[in-house]
């Protein structure tokens, strides 16, 4: 394999490993629909606990999937890595044994 292909595949694998959890996938899906959300908004929409949601948001932010910006007392999250949406969409449209 050439270096460019290897680099591309490593990038895809990194993104998949980072979002490979139902809650993280749900967060990405929400942020596709609502470009900027706070932790409390995400918790309300997912019906999840704030500590678990914050942990997953922090994980994805540290790995470059999400960006976070403080606005007053809230931190607003958005998708930084737009390729995540395309990769997930490809997987959702796949008819592989589902």
C-alpha angles and dihedrals in degrees: 000000000000121000094250093056092046090051092049093049092048090052092051091047090050092052092047092049091049096052097034096120128086093237093049090049089050091051091050089049091052092048090052088058097037111033095204126032137162124227091255092051091050091048091050093049094046097036088231135142116264096231093054092042092049090050092054093045091050091049093053092043093052090050093051099250095112135032124214128205126183114231111180107304095343133077112220117210127205137169110272097173105060093183088073090072093050093048093048091046090053090051093047091052093047115108093203106147095312 
